[in-house]
Amino acid sequence: MTARIALVVADDLGYDPAIDEGILEAHRDGVVTATSALVTGPYAEAALRAAPRSLAVGLHLDLDPALDGREAEREIRRQFLRFEAIRGATPVHVDGHRHVHAGPRILEALLRVAAPLRLRVRALDPAMRDRIRAAGALACDAFLGDADLRPCWTPEHLAAAAGALAPGSTEIMLHPGHVPTHVRTGFAAEREVELAAAVAPRVREAFRSAGVSLAGLLPG
C-alpha cells in the first residue's frame, strides 16, 4: 500500500513579525513541517535567521503577474539570491504569493530556475503537477488549501482532512500566525484560527491515527 505523506506548509514567513512568531509556534508545537518565506520585505532577514533548521524553508515568490518571461526569470533569480544570502542555503521548495507562480509565463520562467535544482514547486492541480514534473522539478501528488476561505482551516476541518488523505504525497497549505502588527492585510484574525488548527492535539492525533507521515521534504 502506498504511504501517506503530508507536507504541512505555512505561507508568508517574513511578512510580519507577529505572523512569523505564529508560524514558528505552529512548527514548534504543532504539525507545520515547512514554510514559504517572502524575501522582498523588511522582516525577511530576522524571520529567516530565526527559523530553526528543523523547519524546511522555501521561497514564497513576490512577483508582478504582468511580467514577461525574461523579466520574471530575472526577478526570480534575484529573490533566490536574496534568500541564499540570508539563509545560507538554497530554498528547499518554491511557490508564489497569491499563487502568482501558476500563471503560464511565470511558471515557465520559474521552472527554468527550479528544475535544474530539482526543487519542489507547488502544484495546485494535476495538470500543473504534470507540467512541473515534465520540466524536471518535483511536485506533490495533491494539494489542499484555499486562501479565499477565511479561514480555510479550523481544527475540525484540518483533522478531517488528515483522516481522509489519499495515498501518496499531499501538500497542505496553511496561513497560521498572530494578528499582524506591522502590515495591513485582509487576512489577519483568521491566521489565529489556522494557528489554533495547527497546534490542536486532535489534529496531530488525526494524522497519527490515519498513519500519515509528516514531512518537510518529499522523500527520495
C-alpha positions as CSV (number, residue, x, y, z in Angstrom):
1,M,0.0,0.0,0.0
2,T,1.3,3.5,-0.9
3,A,2.3,5.5,2.1
4,R,0.5,8.7,3.0
5,I,2.8,11.7,3.4
6,A,1.8,15.3,4.3
7,L,3.9,18.3,3.8
8,V,2.2,21.0,6.0
9,V,3.4,24.3,4.7
10,A,2.9,27.7,6.4
11,D,2.9,30.6,3.9
12,D,4.2,34.1,4.5
13,L,7.2,33.8,6.7
14,G,8.9,37.2,6.7
15,Y,5.6,39.1,6.0
16,D,5.1,40.5,9.6
17,P,6.8,39.8,12.9
18,A,3.5,38.6,14.5
19,I,2.8,36.2,11.6
20,D,6.4,35.0,11.8
21,E,6.0,34.3,15.6
22,G,2.9,32.2,14.9
23,I,4.5,30.2,12.1
24,L,7.4,29.3,14.3
25,E,4.9,28.3,17.1
26,A,2.9,26.2,14.6
27,H,6.1,24.3,13.8
28,R,7.4,24.0,17.4
29,D,4.1,23.0,19.0
30,G,2.1,21.7,16.0
31,V,2.0,20.0,12.7
32,V,3.7,22.6,10.4
33,T,6.7,21.0,8.8
34,A,7.7,23.6,6.2
35,T,7.3,27.3,5.5
36,S,7.5,29.6,2.4
37,A,9.4,32.8,3.0
38,L,8.9,36.2,1.4
39,V,12.3,37.9,0.9
40,T,11.2,41.3,-0.5
41,G,10.1,43.0,2.7
42,P,11.9,44.4,5.8
43,Y,11.2,41.5,8.1
44,A,12.7,38.7,5.9
45,E,16.1,38.7,7.4
46,A,15.0,38.3,11.0
47,A,12.5,35.7,10.1
48,L,14.8,33.6,8.0
49,R,17.5,33.7,10.7
50,A,15.0,32.7,13.4
51,A,13.7,29.7,11.5
52,P,15.2,26.5,13.0
53,R,16.9,24.0,10.8
54,S,14.1,21.5,11.7
55,L,11.8,23.7,9.6
56,A,12.0,23.2,5.9
57,V,12.2,26.7,4.4
58,G,11.3,27.5,0.8
59,L,10.9,30.7,-1.2
60,H,7.5,32.5,-1.5
61,L,7.9,34.5,-4.7
62,D,6.5,38.0,-4.7
63,L,6.1,38.9,-8.4
64,D,4.1,41.2,-10.6
65,P,1.9,38.8,-12.6
66,A,2.3,41.1,-15.7
67,L,6.0,40.5,-16.0
68,D,7.1,38.9,-19.3
69,G,9.2,35.7,-19.2
70,R,12.6,37.3,-19.2
71,E,11.7,39.9,-16.6
72,A,10.1,37.2,-14.4
73,E,13.2,35.0,-14.6
74,R,15.5,37.9,-13.6
75,E,13.3,38.7,-10.6
76,I,13.0,35.0,-9.6
77,R,16.8,34.7,-9.7
78,R,17.2,37.9,-7.7
79,Q,14.9,36.6,-5.0
80,F,16.7,33.2,-5.0
81,L,20.0,35.1,-4.4
82,R,18.4,37.2,-1.6
83,F,17.1,34.0,0.1
84,E,20.5,32.3,-0.1
85,A,22.3,35.4,1.2
86,I,20.2,35.4,4.3
87,R,19.6,31.7,4.9
88,G,23.0,30.5,3.8
89,A,21.3,27.8,1.8
90,T,19.1,27.3,-1.3
91,P,15.3,27.2,-0.7
92,V,14.0,23.7,-0.4
93,H,10.9,24.5,-2.4
94,V,9.3,27.4,-4.2
95,D,5.8,28.7,-4.6
96,G,4.2,32.1,-5.3
97,H,2.5,34.7,-3.1
98,R,-1.2,34.6,-4.1
99,H,-0.2,31.7,-6.4
100,V,1.4,34.1,-8.8
101,H,3.6,31.2,-10.0
102,A,0.6,29.5,-11.6
103,G,0.5,31.9,-14.5
104,P,1.9,30.3,-17.6
105,R,4.7,32.8,-18.2
106,I,5.7,32.9,-14.6
107,L,5.6,29.1,-14.3
108,E,7.8,28.7,-17.4
109,A,10.3,31.1,-16.0
110,L,10.3,29.5,-12.6
111,L,10.8,26.1,-14.0
112,R,14.0,27.3,-15.8
113,V,15.4,28.1,-12.4
114,A,13.9,25.4,-10.2
115,A,14.1,22.3,-12.5
116,P,18.0,22.2,-12.6
117,L,18.0,22.3,-8.8
118,R,15.4,19.6,-8.6
119,L,13.3,21.8,-6.3
120,R,9.7,21.1,-5.3
121,V,7.3,23.6,-6.9
122,R,3.8,24.0,-5.5
123,A,1.3,22.3,-7.9
124,L,-2.3,23.5,-7.5
125,D,-3.9,20.8,-9.6
126,P,-3.0,17.6,-11.6
127,A,-2.3,19.5,-14.8
128,M,0.1,21.9,-13.1
129,R,1.7,18.9,-11.3
130,D,2.4,17.1,-14.5
131,R,3.8,20.2,-16.1
132,I,6.2,20.7,-13.2
133,R,7.3,17.1,-13.3
134,A,7.8,17.1,-17.0
135,A,10.2,20.0,-16.7
136,G,12.3,18.1,-14.2
137,A,11.2,19.7,-11.0
138,L,9.4,18.0,-8.1
139,A,5.7,18.3,-7.1
140,C,3.4,16.6,-4.6
141,D,0.7,14.3,-5.8
142,A,-2.0,16.5,-4.4
143,F,-2.7,19.9,-2.9
144,L,-5.1,21.1,-0.2
145,G,-5.7,24.7,0.8
146,D,-7.7,27.7,-0.2
147,A,-6.6,31.2,0.8
148,D,-10.0,32.6,-0.4
149,L,-11.7,30.8,2.6
150,R,-11.4,32.9,5.7
151,P,-10.2,30.8,7.4
152,C,-9.6,27.7,5.4
153,W,-8.5,25.5,8.3
154,T,-10.3,25.1,11.6
155,P,-9.2,22.3,14.0
156,E,-12.2,20.3,12.9
157,H,-11.6,20.8,9.2
158,L,-7.9,20.0,9.4
159,A,-8.4,16.9,11.5
160,A,-11.0,15.7,9.0
161,A,-8.6,16.4,6.1
162,A,-5.8,14.5,7.8
163,G,-8.0,11.4,8.2
164,A,-9.1,11.4,4.6
165,L,-5.7,12.0,2.8
166,A,-5.2,9.9,-0.3
167,P,-2.2,7.6,-0.6
168,G,0.9,9.5,-1.9
169,S,2.2,13.0,-1.1
170,T,-0.1,15.9,-0.3
171,E,0.9,19.5,0.3
172,I,-1.4,21.2,2.8
173,M,-1.2,25.0,2.7
174,L,-1.9,26.9,5.9
175,H,-1.7,30.6,6.9
176,P,-1.1,30.4,10.7
177,G,0.1,33.4,12.6
178,H,-0.9,36.0,15.2
179,V,-2.7,39.1,14.1
180,P,-0.3,41.3,12.1
181,T,1.2,44.2,14.0
182,H,3.0,46.0,11.1
183,V,1.3,45.2,7.8
184,R,-2.3,45.8,6.7
185,T,-3.8,42.7,5.2
186,G,-7.3,41.3,4.7
187,F,-6.2,38.0,6.1
188,A,-5.5,38.9,9.7
189,A,-7.6,37.5,12.6
190,E,-8.2,34.3,10.5
191,R,-4.5,33.5,11.0
192,E,-5.2,32.9,14.7
193,V,-7.8,30.3,13.8
194,E,-5.4,28.5,11.5
195,L,-2.7,28.6,14.1
196,A,-5.1,27.0,16.6
197,A,-5.7,24.3,14.0
198,A,-2.0,23.7,13.5
199,V,-1.3,23.2,17.2
200,A,-4.5,21.4,18.2
201,P,-3.8,18.0,19.8
202,R,-6.7,16.4,17.9
203,V,-5.1,17.4,14.6
204,R,-1.8,15.7,15.4
205,E,-3.8,12.7,16.6
206,A,-5.8,12.6,13.4
207,F,-2.6,12.4,11.3
208,R,-1.2,9.7,13.6
209,S,-4.4,7.6,13.6
210,A,-4.5,7.8,9.8
211,G,-0.9,6.6,9.5
212,V,0.1,9.8,7.8
213,S,3.8,10.7,8.0
214,L,4.5,14.4,8.4
215,A,7.5,15.7,6.4
216,G,9.1,18.9,5.3
217,L,10.6,17.4,2.1
218,L,9.5,15.0,-0.5
219,P,11.2,11.6,0.1
220,G,13.8,10.4,-2.3
